[in-house]
């Protein structure tokens, strides 16, 4: 089984944006959990967890490692079910939910991700491309190749954004 990142989906309700992804990962749930829900795993694909209190109501502070490394966004853990669900709501990205399930009949994990936030269509496209790009980093990190942020470039994100814009127009 190889990793797959499904095409991100989106819907809008007024200014409320709803994004969704489904990833099929050839790694056990405990390994995926360690990547998406621990301060040791998050920097390999998403952000440094300067504050991470692993419990419902715990504080979260994520510092982006691409570009301006002073960009920090804080919030609260709004759902916590170890090795199954982690959800946090942060000031920039709103509600971010990771739901993990052991893949049926196969070794691996299905990761369902949802993101809800306030914003316009431009921000929606930015976030669709951004999450997709970060999920590519997640696949690499799970395969033993965490992101070397010194090599980060905006170009792949721009290509993904253009793809999502064309997809949304069709």
C-alpha positions in Angstrom: 0.0 0.0 0.0 1.4 3.4 -0.9 0.3 6.7 0.5 -2.5 8.6 -1.2 -3.8 12.1 -0.6 -7.3 12.6 -1.9 -8.2 15.8 -3.7 -9.1 18.3 -1.0 -12.8 19.2 -0.9 -14.4 22.5 0.1 -17.8 24.0 0.7 -18.8 27.5 1.8 -21.6 28.6 4.0 -21.5 32.4 4.0 -18.0 33.3 5.0 -17.6 29.9 6.8 -15.2 27.7 4.9 -15.2 23.9 5.3 -12.2 21.9 3.9 -11.8 18.1 3.9 -9.1 15.6 3.0 -8.8 11.8 3.2 -5.4 10.3 3.3 -4.6 6.6 3.1 -1.3 6.0 4.8 0.7 2.7 4.9 1.7 3.2 8.5 0.0 2.0 11.8 -2.2 4.4 13.7 0.3 4.8 16.5 2.9 6.1 14.1 0.5 8.5 12.4 -0.8 9.7 15.8 2.8 10.5 16.9 3.2 12.6 13.7 -0.1 14.6 14.0 -0.6 14.8 17.8 2.8 15.2 19.5 5.3 18.1 19.8 8.0 15.7 18.5 6.1 14.8 15.3 4.5 18.0 14.2 7.8 19.9 13.2 8.5 17.1 10.7 5.6 18.2 8.5 3.6 21.1 9.9 5.0 23.4 12.6 6.9 23.6 15.9 4.6 23.0 18.8 6.0 25.5 21.2 3.1 24.8 23.6 1.2 21.5 23.4 -1.0 20.3 26.2 -2.3 16.9 25.2 -5.8 17.0 26.7 -9.2 18.4 26.1 -9.0 22.2 26.9 -5.2 22.1 26.7 -3.2 25.1 25.2 -1.7 24.9 21.7 0.9 27.2 20.2 2.2 26.4 16.7 5.1 28.2 15.1 5.3 27.9 11.3 8.8 26.8 10.2 8.5 27.9 6.5 9.2 31.5 5.6 8.8 33.8 8.6 9.5 31.6 11.5 8.0 34.1 13.9 4.5 33.3 12.7 2.9 31.7 15.8 -0.7 30.8 16.2 -2.3 29.8 19.5 -5.5 28.2 20.6 -7.0 25.2 22.4 -7.4 21.5 22.1 -11.1 21.1 21.4 -11.2 17.3 21.0 -8.9 14.7 22.4 -9.2 10.9 22.0 -5.7 9.3 22.0 -4.8 7.5 18.8 -8.1 8.4 17.3 -9.0 12.1 17.3 -7.1 15.3 17.9 -8.7 18.6 17.2 -7.5 22.1 18.0 -8.8 25.5 17.2 -6.2 28.2 16.6 -6.5 31.8 15.7 -5.3 31.6 12.1 -6.7 28.3 10.8 -9.8 27.9 12.9 -10.8 24.3 13.8 -8.4 21.6 12.6 -9.5 18.0 13.2 -7.6 14.8 12.5 -9.6 11.6 12.7 -7.5 8.4 12.5 -8.8 4.9 11.8 -7.0 1.6 11.2 -7.5 0.8 7.5 -9.9 -2.1 7.0 -8.3 -5.3 5.8 -4.9 -3.7 5.3 -2.0 -2.5 7.4 -2.3 1.3 7.5 -4.3 4.2 8.6 -7.0 6.3 7.1 -6.7 9.9 8.1 -9.7 12.2 7.7 -8.9 15.8 8.1 -11.4 18.7 8.3 -10.7 22.4 8.7 -13.3 25.1 9.3 -12.5 28.8 9.4 -13.9 32.2 8.5 -12.6 33.6 5.2 -13.2 34.4 1.6 -12.6 32.3 -1.5 -9.0 33.4 -1.9 -8.2 32.2 1.6 -10.1 29.0 0.9 -7.8 28.3 -2.1 -4.7 29.3 -0.1 -5.7 26.8 2.6 -6.6 24.0 0.2 -3.2 24.2 -1.4 -1.4 24.8 2.0 -2.9 21.7 3.7 -2.3 19.5 0.6 1.3 20.7 0.6 1.7 19.9 4.3 0.1 16.5 3.8 2.8 15.8 1.2 5.4 16.6 3.9 3.5 14.3 6.3 3.8 11.4 3.9 7.6 12.1 3.6 7.9 12.4 7.4 6.1 9.1 8.0 8.5 7.5 5.5 11.5 8.7 7.6 12.2 12.0 5.8 10.9 14.9 7.9 10.8 18.3 6.1 14.1 20.2 6.0 12.5 23.6 6.3 15.7 25.3 5.0 14.7 23.9 1.5 11.1 25.2 1.7 9.9 27.0 -1.4 6.6 28.7 -2.2 6.6 27.3 -5.8 5.0 23.9 -5.1 2.2 25.6 -3.1 1.6 28.0 -6.0 1.2 25.1 -8.4 -1.2 23.3 -6.0 -3.2 26.5 -5.6 -3.5 26.9 -9.3 -4.7 23.3 -9.6 -7.3 23.8 -6.9 -8.5 27.0 -8.5 -8.9 25.2 -11.9 -10.6 22.3 -10.2 -13.0 24.6 -8.4 -13.9 26.3 -11.6 -14.8 23.1 -13.5 
